[in-house]
Amino acid sequence: MLGKIAGALIGRRIAGRHSGAKGALLGYGVAALARRGLGPLAAVAAIGWGAKKLYDRRRGRAPSYPSDAAPSPPEG
């Protein structure tokens, strides 16, 4: 029920001045898309993030610092 109310509010906002059936259809479509599409979209984003982390780790990227930032060896 809350999804339908949220869909109606979003649809009315998207439709703007031309509200009516168009806003109701847009709201229904947004609610259906959110219900069915956010789970797979989140899974794809999580897999992509994990793959990038693994790729970076395997490449062995060590952070590079300027030579001024490294401590100099003790003199003496």
C-alpha positions in Angstrom: 0.0 0.0 0.0 2.8 2.4 0.8 4.4 1.6 -2.6 1.2 2.6 -4.3 1.0 5.9 -2.4 4.6 6.7 -3.1 4.2 5.8 -6.8 1.2 8.1 -7.0 3.2 11.0 -5.4 6.2 10.4 -7.7 3.9 10.1 -10.7 2.2 13.4 -9.9 5.5 15.1 -9.4 6.9 13.7 -12.7 3.7 14.6 -14.7 3.8 18.2 -13.4 1.1 20.4 -14.9 -0.2 17.7 -17.2 -1.5 15.5 -14.4 -4.3 13.0 -14.7 -4.0 9.6 -16.3 -0.5 10.3 -17.4 0.7 10.9 -13.8 -1.1 7.8 -12.6 0.4 5.7 -15.3 3.9 7.1 -14.6 3.4 6.6 -10.9 2.4 3.0 -11.4 5.3 2.4 -13.7 7.8 3.9 -11.2 6.4 1.8 -8.4 6.5 -1.4 -10.5 10.1 -0.6 -11.6 11.2 0.0 -8.1 9.6 -3.2 -6.9 11.1 -5.4 -9.6 14.2 -3.5 -10.7 16.1 -2.3 -7.6 17.1 -5.7 -6.3 18.9 -6.8 -9.5 20.3 -3.3 -10.0 21.8 -3.3 -6.5 23.2 -6.8 -7.1 24.9 -5.7 -10.4 26.3 -2.6 -8.6 27.6 -4.8 -5.7 29.2 -7.3 -8.1 30.8 -4.5 -10.1 32.2 -2.9 -7.0 33.6 -6.2 -5.7 35.1 -7.0 -9.1 36.9 -3.6 -9.2 38.2 -4.1 -5.7 39.5 -7.6 -6.6 41.0 -6.2 -9.8 42.8 -3.4 -8.0 44.1 -5.8 -5.3 45.4 -8.3 -7.9 47.2 -5.5 -9.8 49.0 -4.7 -6.6 48.5 -1.1 -6.7 50.5 0.4 -4.0 49.8 4.0 -3.2 52.4 6.3 -4.7 53.6 9.2 -2.6 55.8 12.1 -3.7 59.5 11.8 -2.7 59.1 14.8 -0.4 56.5 12.9 1.7 58.8 10.0 2.5 61.0 10.3 5.6 64.7 10.6 4.7 67.1 8.1 6.2 68.9 9.1 9.3 72.2 10.9 8.7 75.1 10.1 10.8 
